[in-house]
Amino acid sequence: MLTHGTYISVISAMTYTKKTKPINPSLEWERLITLELYRQYDHICLTHKVSLPSVIITLFDSETKWGTYDNLTRTISISKKLVLEQPWHHAVGVLMHEMAHQYVAENFSATQSLPHGELFKQACLRLGVPKQFSKAGLDLSQDSLDWRSEQPNPEIEKILDRVRKLLALGTSSNE
């Protein structure tokens, strides 16, 4: 996964092609960020065994919103400001939040749910959306938003330990 600092160096490295023809750095930066968001989207679906219809992921300019989901066009939009000014895991948390909106729209009748009601909370649990990103509002200045430091699920860790042991046995020379 690319880190925020890596995006800057990738963009500066890709400013010129081999023929020294200038590339629009803004468009290339947006393309790279969008590709990484698609990769994260696929990873979240795979990790949580959720099948969601394909979406369009875009970046948009906003000073007040971090992300949106449009059910009519199946579009998830993430704020450029969020990606530029906040740690990458905040952008992933907002992506997960918007995926939960998509999950509700795809699996439940729109008339059954408030935007951040009970069905949305169920979708957040199903997708593993961190608690901090499961609310309607989000204050990114809080220190507690780094959901990567949450304790892992003991059941999942038990399965992962088994897989690690099996992989170690598979590379062993002992028959």
C-alpha positions in Angstrom: 0.0 0.0 0.0 1.2 3.5 -0.8 1.6 5.9 2.0 0.8 9.6 1.8 4.5 10.5 1.4 4.9 7.9 -1.4 2.1 9.6 -3.4 4.1 12.8 -3.4 7.3 11.1 -4.6 5.4 9.1 -7.2 3.8 12.2 -8.6 7.1 14.1 -8.8 8.7 11.1 -10.4 5.9 10.8 -13.0 5.8 14.5 -13.9 7.8 13.8 -17.0 7.7 10.8 -19.4 10.8 9.3 -20.9 10.4 11.8 -23.8 10.4 14.6 -21.3 6.8 15.4 -22.2 5.0 17.0 -19.3 2.2 15.1 -17.6 -0.5 16.9 -15.7 0.5 16.1 -12.1 -2.9 16.8 -10.7 -4.6 14.2 -13.0 -1.8 11.6 -12.4 -2.1 12.2 -8.6 -5.9 11.7 -8.8 -5.5 8.6 -10.9 -3.0 7.0 -8.4 -5.2 7.8 -5.4 -8.3 6.5 -7.1 -6.6 3.3 -8.1 -5.5 2.8 -4.5 -9.1 3.4 -3.3 -10.3 0.8 -5.7 -7.7 -1.6 -4.3 -8.8 -0.9 -0.8 -12.5 -1.3 -1.8 -11.7 -4.8 -3.2 -9.6 -5.7 -0.2 -12.5 -4.8 2.2 -15.0 -6.8 0.2 -12.7 -9.8 0.1 -11.7 -9.6 3.8 -15.3 -9.4 5.0 -16.7 -11.8 2.3 -19.1 -9.2 1.0 -20.2 -9.1 -2.6 -21.1 -5.6 -3.6 -21.8 -4.4 -7.2 -19.0 -2.4 -8.8 -18.9 1.3 -8.0 -17.3 4.3 -9.5 -14.8 6.0 -7.1 -14.0 9.6 -7.6 -12.3 12.4 -5.7 -14.2 15.7 -5.2 -13.5 19.2 -3.8 -15.2 19.9 -0.5 -14.4 21.8 2.6 -17.3 20.3 4.6 -17.8 16.7 3.5 -15.3 13.9 3.7 -17.2 11.4 1.5 -20.5 10.6 -0.2 -22.3 7.7 -1.7 -24.8 8.2 -4.6 -27.1 5.3 -4.9 -28.4 6.3 -8.3 -25.0 6.3 -10.0 -23.3 3.9 -7.6 -20.6 6.4 -7.0 -18.4 6.8 -3.9 -16.7 10.1 -3.7 -13.8 10.9 -1.3 -12.7 14.5 -0.5 -9.4 15.6 -2.0 -8.8 17.6 1.1 -9.2 14.5 3.2 -6.6 12.6 1.1 -4.2 15.6 1.0 -4.4 16.7 4.6 -5.1 13.7 6.7 -3.4 10.3 7.2 -4.3 7.6 4.7 -6.1 5.5 7.2 -8.7 8.3 7.6 -9.4 8.1 3.9 -9.8 4.3 4.2 -12.1 4.8 7.2 -14.3 7.2 5.2 -14.3 4.8 2.2 -15.5 2.0 4.5 -18.3 4.4 5.9 -19.5 5.1 2.3 -19.3 1.3 1.5 -21.7 0.8 4.4 -24.1 3.2 2.8 -23.8 1.2 -0.4 -24.4 -2.0 1.5 -27.6 -0.7 2.9 -28.8 0.6 -0.5 -28.1 -2.7 -2.2 -29.4 -5.0 0.5 -32.3 -3.2 2.1 -35.2 -1.1 1.0 -34.4 2.6 1.1 -37.6 3.3 2.9 -36.6 1.0 5.8 -33.6 3.0 7.0 -32.5 6.4 8.2 -29.1 7.4 6.7 -27.2 6.4 9.9 -29.9 4.3 11.5 -30.0 0.7 12.6 -29.5 -0.9 9.2 -26.5 1.3 8.6 -25.0 0.2 11.9 -25.5 -3.4 10.9 -23.8 -2.7 7.6 -20.9 -1.2 9.5 -20.5 -4.3 11.6 -20.7 -6.5 8.5 -18.0 -4.5 6.7 -15.8 -4.0 9.8 -16.1 -0.3 9.7 -14.2 1.1 12.8 -16.5 2.6 15.4 -15.1 6.1 14.9 -16.2 6.0 11.3 -19.6 4.6 11.9 -21.2 7.9 12.9 -22.8 10.6 10.9 -20.2 13.2 11.9 -16.5 12.9 12.1 -13.9 15.1 13.8 -10.6 14.2 12.3 -8.7 16.2 14.9 -9.3 13.5 17.5 -6.3 11.3 18.4 -8.5 8.2 18.8 -9.2 7.9 15.1 -6.3 5.5 14.3 -8.4 2.4 14.1 -5.4 0.3 13.0 -4.3 0.0 16.6 -7.6 -1.7 17.6 -7.2 -5.1 19.2 -7.7 -7.9 16.6 -10.6 -10.3 16.9 -9.5 -13.4 18.9 -11.4 -15.8 16.6 -9.7 -14.3 13.5 -6.3 -14.4 15.2 -6.8 -18.1 16.0 -7.5 -18.9 12.4 -4.6 -16.8 11.2 -2.3 -18.7 13.6 -3.4 -22.0 12.1 -2.8 -20.7 8.6 0.7 -19.5 9.6 1.5 -22.9 11.1 0.2 -24.7 8.0 2.3 -22.4 5.7 5.4 -23.1 7.8 4.7 -26.9 7.6 4.3 -26.5 3.8 7.8 -25.1 3.5 9.4 -27.6 5.8 11.7 -30.3 4.4 10.2 -32.8 6.9 7.7 -35.0 5.1 
